[in-house]
Amino acid sequence: MNKHNKEGFSLLELLLVLGIVSALIISAFIIYPKVQTMYRVDKISKTILGAKSSIQELYQGKAYYDKGVSNLRNIAFAVTHHPVSS
């Protein structure tokens, strides 16, 4: 009896694995930028909501806003990193 033990992988098996790995890598490159964008939008939204609640807390119960209005410019600058014109 002549028994042959197969060692290693066939060319078809290697090509199949290579195709699957390539598809996963390509899909990761397509999906990753979208996930990053959603993360940035979520982070900015949380920052803006935090600034909003801070401003509401600062001015809650005040009928006028003569003092501290310049602080709004500082808050806006801290959130956007762009100077706010008068």
C-alpha positions in Angstrom: 0.0 0.0 0.0 1.3 3.3 -1.0 -0.2 6.0 1.3 0.7 9.6 0.6 0.3 12.1 3.4 -0.5 15.5 2.1 1.5 18.2 3.6 0.8 21.9 3.2 -2.0 23.7 1.4 -3.2 23.5 -2.2 -2.9 26.5 -4.4 -6.7 26.8 -4.4 -6.8 27.0 -0.6 -4.1 29.6 -0.5 -5.8 31.7 -3.1 -9.1 31.5 -1.3 -7.6 32.6 2.0 -5.7 35.4 0.2 -9.0 36.6 -1.4 -10.9 36.6 1.9 -8.1 38.5 3.7 -7.9 41.0 0.8 -11.7 41.6 0.9 -11.5 42.2 4.7 -8.6 44.7 4.3 -10.4 46.6 1.5 -13.6 46.8 3.4 -11.7 48.1 6.5 -10.2 50.9 4.4 -13.7 51.8 3.1 -15.4 51.7 6.5 -12.7 53.2 8.7 -13.0 56.8 7.4 -16.7 56.8 7.9 -16.3 55.6 11.5 -13.7 58.3 12.2 -16.1 60.9 10.8 -18.9 59.7 13.0 -16.6 59.7 16.0 -15.5 63.3 15.3 -19.1 64.5 14.9 -20.1 62.8 18.1 -17.2 64.4 20.0 -17.9 67.8 18.6 -21.6 67.4 19.4 -20.8 66.5 23.0 -18.5 69.5 23.3 -21.2 71.9 22.0 -23.9 70.4 24.3 -21.5 70.8 27.2 -20.9 74.5 26.3 -24.7 75.0 25.9 -25.4 73.6 29.3 -22.6 75.7 30.9 -24.0 78.8 29.3 -27.5 77.9 30.4 -26.3 77.3 34.0 -24.3 80.6 33.9 -27.3 82.7 32.8 -30.2 80.8 34.4 -32.5 83.1 36.4 -31.1 86.3 34.9 -33.4 88.7 33.2 -30.6 90.7 31.7 -27.2 89.9 30.3 -25.1 93.1 30.7 -22.4 91.4 32.7 -20.5 88.4 31.4 -21.5 88.8 27.8 -17.8 89.0 26.9 -17.5 85.6 28.5 -19.6 84.2 25.7 -16.9 85.2 23.3 -14.4 83.4 25.4 -16.6 80.3 25.6 -17.2 80.4 21.8 -13.5 80.7 21.2 -12.8 77.8 23.5 -15.3 75.6 21.6 -14.5 76.7 18.1 -10.9 77.9 18.4 -11.9 80.9 16.2 -12.2 84.4 17.5 -15.7 85.8 17.5 -16.2 89.3 16.2 -18.4 91.9 18.0 
